[in-house]
């Protein structure tokens, strides 16, 4: 059975509430903490016992306020918050286990700033955990990412210098709509004035950012994640069209948005229309994982990739294959 937050954790949450909502009443504190008014008053007393001046103000506009000139530590974490932070960093950046890593050195500073009782647990987690890097992840430069986030917030057009897979570099003038993190990679979702179309750029491939004076207004109904997913599945070199011999509602949970657009085709069939730059990956990593019969109608590159995967599986069951021989 999981225990609830400790009194110390509740007191720290009370402190956060009073910082954000000066004048909160005992009733409001109780509601936000999920406890009784009596318990809420007890957490206020815990703060006072710790030397934090919490003033009580009576009257219709009364409540609890932090005393004038209250000096608080810059970072206050509960043990659960601290451990959750360390776990999130290691999950997203496995190299942070190493103190010489950029993120690792920053994480070490955060851990050193924690109270001893909390810091020991966080330091132990970092020291004894092991993490496997995601082979698909790519680290974006913090300064570049910060410049793009600032342009998104200011709604200012930018010129980005981008390096493609082949190593070729070019400049693109874009309206930066959003920065999106997807499966360990950071993307810029934007409108490109060069192509007059929505584009997604991997931020780890952005070599320079220059903000312009031109402003812009992003689409009012913009859903950055959905728009990114849809864009990743469109406009690639090789067109794809796959018919699944099953209803759309059954197939849909298995289809990544980046695979294309799934449409119904009668009661017991559906069609996936998209494009890809890597037919082999599309066939062996994406299509092979869908547990329904399908037919590839387009294009020839994807048909060839599916044939290659099928031949490999047939060979795996052949008596002449090394895997099928005794002791193989």
QUIHUFEN-V659352 format. One record per backbone hydrogen bond with DSSP energy under -1.0 kcal/mol. CO is the residue of the C=O (numbers start at 1). NH is the residue of the N-H. If there is no record, write none. Layout:
CO & NH
CO & NH
This chain:
6 & 10
7 & 11
8 & 12
9 & 13
10 & 14
11 & 15
12 & 16
13 & 17
14 & 18
15 & 19
16 & 20
17 & 21
21 & 24
24 & 64
25 & 29
26 & 30
27 & 31
28 & 32
29 & 33
30 & 34
30 & 35
36 & 40
37 & 41
38 & 42
39 & 43
40 & 44
41 & 45
42 & 46
43 & 47
44 & 48
45 & 49
46 & 50
47 & 52
48 & 51
53 & 67
55 & 65
57 & 63
59 & 62
63 & 57
64 & 23
65 & 55
67 & 70
78 & 82
79 & 83
80 & 84
81 & 85
82 & 86
83 & 87
84 & 88
85 & 89
86 & 90
87 & 91
88 & 92
89 & 93
93 & 96
94 & 97
95 & 98
98 & 101
101 & 105
102 & 106
103 & 107
104 & 108
105 & 109
106 & 110
107 & 111
108 & 112
109 & 113
111 & 114
115 & 119
116 & 120
118 & 122
119 & 123
120 & 124
121 & 125
122 & 126
123 & 127
124 & 128
125 & 129
134 & 137
141 & 145
142 & 146
143 & 147
144 & 148
145 & 149
146 & 150
147 & 151
148 & 152
149 & 153
150 & 154
151 & 155
151 & 156
155 & 216
157 & 212
158 & 174
159 & 210
160 & 172
161 & 207
162 & 170
164 & 167
168 & 164
170 & 162
172 & 160
173 & 193
174 & 158
175 & 191
178 & 189
180 & 187
182 & 185
184 & 138
185 & 182
186 & 203
187 & 180
188 & 201
189 & 177
189 & 178
190 & 199
191 & 175
192 & 196
192 & 197
197 & 192
199 & 190
201 & 188
202 & 205
203 & 206
205 & 163
208 & 161
210 & 159
214 & 157
219 & 222
223 & 227
224 & 228
225 & 229
226 & 230
227 & 231
228 & 232
231 & 234
238 & 276
240 & 274
241 & 297
241 & 298
242 & 272
243 & 295
244 & 246
244 & 270
247 & 251
248 & 252
251 & 254
252 & 255
256 & 259
257 & 260
261 & 273
263 & 271
269 & 265
270 & 244
271 & 263
272 & 242
273 & 261
274 & 240
276 & 238
278 & 282
279 & 283
280 & 284
281 & 285
281 & 286
282 & 287
283 & 288
287 & 290
290 & 292
293 & 245
295 & 243
298 & 241
299 & 303
300 & 304
301 & 305
302 & 306
303 & 307
304 & 308
305 & 309
306 & 310
307 & 311
308 & 312
309 & 313
310 & 314
311 & 315
312 & 316
318 & 321
321 & 324
325 & 328
